[in-house]
C-alpha cells in the first residue's frame, strides 16, 4: 500500500506542477475512491501540498515564471483565511464539505470555460483585491482539501487580467502559505494521517519537477484545455461519491 501512495504522489506532483495547483483536486477524489472519510482525505491532501507547492514554486522562481509581489500578497491572504479551516472541517459534515467542493469546482469550471487564454490589457495588481481573493480562497478551499490554486487561476485570469502561466505560478506559490496554515489547523483538530501524507508528498516532489518543466513548454491554449479536462474527470468522481454517500 505504501508504494501505491508514492505512485499517487508522483501523479499528483506532476498534475500540480503542470496545472499550477496544489494537487488537492486530484488527491481528495482518489482518497475518497480508497474509502477515506472526506475529513481525513482533506487532511492528507493539505499535508502533501506542503511538499509539492514549495518545490514547484522554487522551480517556477528559478525559471523566472513567478512574480513574487502579487504572489506574496495572495499567499498572506491565504495564510490568514486557512487558519479557520480546521474549525470549518470540525463543524460541518463530510457530505456537506464534499458538496461545497463540488459547487466550487463547478463554478470554477464555468468561469474557466469563458476565460480567454491570452490576457487583454494590463493586469490589475491591487493589493486589497489580491489579499481578499487569497483570504476567501484560503478559508473555503483548504476546508475542502484543495490548495485553492484551481480557483485562483480563473479569478486572476478572468477578473484581474493575468497571463494564464503567471496566474498558475502565483496560484502554486499561494498554496505554500495556505497549506501551512491549513495543515496546522487540521492537525490540531486531529484530521491528518501523517504517514500517508508524507509518502504522497515524497512522490509529489519528484512529480512536480517534471510537471512544471512540461507546463513551461506548452502553449497557453493547450494548458487551459488540460486544466479543464482534469477538472471534468475529478468532478465526475466527486459527484459519484456524493450520490453514493
C-alpha positions in Angstrom: 0.0 0.0 0.0 2.9 2.3 0.7 4.1 2.0 -2.9 0.6 3.0 -4.1 0.8 6.2 -2.1 4.2 7.1 -3.5 2.9 6.4 -7.1 -0.1 8.6 -6.3 2.2 11.3 -5.2 4.1 11.1 -8.5 0.9 11.7 -10.4 -0.3 14.4 -8.0 3.0 16.2 -8.2 3.1 16.2 -12.0 -0.5 17.4 -12.1 0.3 20.1 -9.5 3.3 21.4 -11.4 1.7 21.1 -14.8 -1.6 22.8 -13.9 -0.2 25.1 -11.2 -2.4 23.6 -8.5 -1.6 22.1 -5.1 -2.8 18.7 -6.1 -5.8 18.6 -3.8 -8.2 18.5 -6.7 -6.6 15.1 -7.5 -5.8 13.8 -4.0 -9.2 14.2 -2.4 -11.2 12.3 -5.1 -8.6 9.5 -5.2 -8.6 9.2 -1.3 -12.4 9.0 -1.5 -12.1 6.2 -4.0 -9.9 4.4 -1.4 -12.8 4.8 1.1 -11.3 7.5 3.2 -13.7 9.8 5.0 -13.9 13.3 3.4 -12.4 15.0 6.5 -9.3 12.7 6.6 -8.9 13.0 2.8 -8.8 16.7 3.3 -6.0 16.4 6.0 -3.9 14.1 3.8 -4.4 16.4 0.8 -3.2 19.5 2.7 -0.2 17.8 4.1 1.1 16.6 0.7 0.7 20.2 -0.6 3.5 21.3 1.7 5.9 19.2 -0.4 4.7 19.8 -3.9 3.9 23.5 -3.8 7.2 24.6 -2.2 9.3 22.7 -4.7 7.2 23.6 -7.7 7.3 27.3 -6.7 11.1 27.1 -6.4 11.3 25.8 -10.0 9.0 28.5 -11.2 11.1 31.1 -9.5 14.3 29.8 -11.0 12.7 29.8 -14.4 11.6 33.4 -13.9 7.9 32.5 -14.2 7.0 33.7 -10.7 6.2 37.3 -9.9 6.8 37.5 -6.2 5.0 40.7 -5.2 1.4 39.7 -6.1 2.1 36.1 -5.2 3.2 37.1 -1.6 0.0 39.2 -1.1 -2.1 36.3 -2.3 -0.2 34.0 0.0 -0.6 36.1 3.1 -4.3 36.4 2.5 -4.5 32.6 2.1 -2.5 32.0 5.3 -4.9 34.2 7.3 -8.0 32.6 5.7 -6.8 29.0 6.1 -6.4 29.4 9.8 -10.1 28.8 10.2 -10.2 25.7 8.0 -9.9 23.2 10.9 -12.9 24.7 12.7 -14.9 24.5 9.5 -14.0 20.8 8.9 -14.8 20.1 12.5 -18.2 21.8 12.4 -19.7 20.6 9.1 -20.4 17.1 7.9 -18.3 15.2 5.4 -21.1 15.2 2.8 -21.6 19.0 3.2 -17.9 19.6 2.7 -17.9 17.3 -0.4 -21.0 19.2 -1.7 -19.2 22.5 -1.2 -16.1 21.3 -3.1 -18.3 20.1 -6.0 -20.0 23.5 -6.1 -16.7 25.4 -6.0 -15.3 23.2 -8.8 -18.4 23.7 -11.0 -18.2 27.5 -10.6 -14.5 27.3 -11.3 -15.0 25.2 -14.5 -17.8 27.5 -15.7 -15.6 30.6 -15.3 -12.5 28.9 -16.9 -14.6 27.9 -20.0 -15.4 31.6 -20.6 -11.9 32.9 -19.8 -9.6 33.8 -22.7 -6.1 32.1 -22.7 -4.4 35.4 -23.7 -4.7 38.5 -21.4 -6.3 41.6 -22.8 -4.7 44.7 -21.3 -2.7 45.3 -18.2 -3.0 43.1 -15.1 -4.8 44.5 -12.0 -2.3 44.2 -9.1 -4.5 45.8 -6.4 -3.1 44.7 -3.0 -6.5 44.8 -1.5 -8.1 42.6 -4.1 -5.3 40.1 -4.1 -5.4 39.8 -0.3 -9.2 39.5 -0.3 -9.0 36.8 -3.0 -6.3 34.9 -1.1 -8.3 35.2 2.2 -11.5 33.9 0.7 -10.0 31.1 -1.2 -7.8 30.1 1.7 -10.7 29.7 4.0 -13.0 27.8 1.6 -10.6 25.8 -0.5 -8.4 24.5 2.3 -11.5 23.4 4.2 -12.4 21.1 1.2 -8.9 19.7 0.7 -7.8 21.7 -2.3 -5.0 24.2 -2.2 -7.1 26.9 -3.9 -4.9 27.5 -7.0 -7.5 25.9 -9.2 -9.9 28.5 -8.0 -7.4 31.4 -8.1 -6.3 30.9 -11.7 -9.7 31.7 -13.3 -10.1 34.7 -10.9 -6.7 36.1 -11.8 -7.1 35.5 -15.5 -10.8 36.3 -15.8 -11.2 39.2 -13.4 -7.7 40.7 -12.9 -6.4 40.1 -16.5 -3.4 37.9 -15.6 -1.5 35.8 -18.1 -2.5 32.2 -17.5 1.1 31.0 -17.0 1.8 33.8 -14.5 -1.5 33.1 -12.8 -0.6 29.4 -12.5 2.7 30.2 -10.9 1.2 32.7 -8.4 -1.5 30.2 -7.6 1.0 27.4 -6.8 3.0 29.9 -4.6 -0.2 30.8 -2.8 -0.7 27.1 -1.9 2.5 27.2 0.2 1.1 29.7 2.6 -2.5 28.3 2.7 -1.3 24.7 3.1 1.0 25.6 6.0 -1.8 27.4 7.9 -4.4 24.8 7.0 -2.1 21.9 8.0 -1.5 23.4 11.5 -5.3 23.9 11.9 -6.3 20.5 10.7 -3.5 18.7 12.7 -4.8 20.5 15.8 -8.2 19.1 15.2 -6.9 15.6 14.5 -7.6 15.2 10.8 -4.1 14.4 9.5 -2.7 10.9 8.7 1.0 11.9 8.8 2.5 8.7 7.3 0.1 8.7 4.3 0.6 12.4 3.7 4.4 12.1 3.9 4.5 9.3 1.4 2.3 11.1 -1.1 4.3 14.2 -0.5 7.6 12.5 -1.3 6.3 11.2 -4.6 4.8 14.6 -5.3 8.2 16.3 -5.0 9.6 14.1 -7.8 6.5 14.5 -10.0 6.2 18.3 -9.6 9.6 18.8 -11.2 8.5 17.2 -14.5 5.1 18.8 -14.3 6.5 22.3 -14.1 9.0 21.7 -16.8 6.3 20.4 -19.1 4.0 23.3 -18.4 6.7 25.8 -19.4 7.0 24.1 -22.8 3.3 24.0 -23.9 1.1 26.8 -25.2 -1.4 28.7 -23.1 -4.3 27.3 -25.0 -3.1 23.7 -24.5 -2.6 24.3 -20.8 -6.1 25.7 -20.4 -7.6 22.7 -22.2 -5.7 20.2 -20.0 -6.9 22.1 -16.8 -10.5 21.9 -18.0 -10.1 18.1 -18.8 -8.7 17.5 -15.3 -11.5 19.3 -13.6 -14.1 17.4 -15.5 -12.7 14.0 -14.5 -12.3 14.9 -10.9 -15.8 16.3 -10.8 -17.2 13.0 -12.1 -15.5 11.1 -9.3 -16.7 13.5 -6.6 -20.3 13.6 -7.9 -20.4 9.8 -7.9 -19.1 9.7 -4.3 -21.6 12.4 -3.2 -24.6 10.4 -4.7 -23.5 7.2 -3.1 -22.7 8.6 0.3 
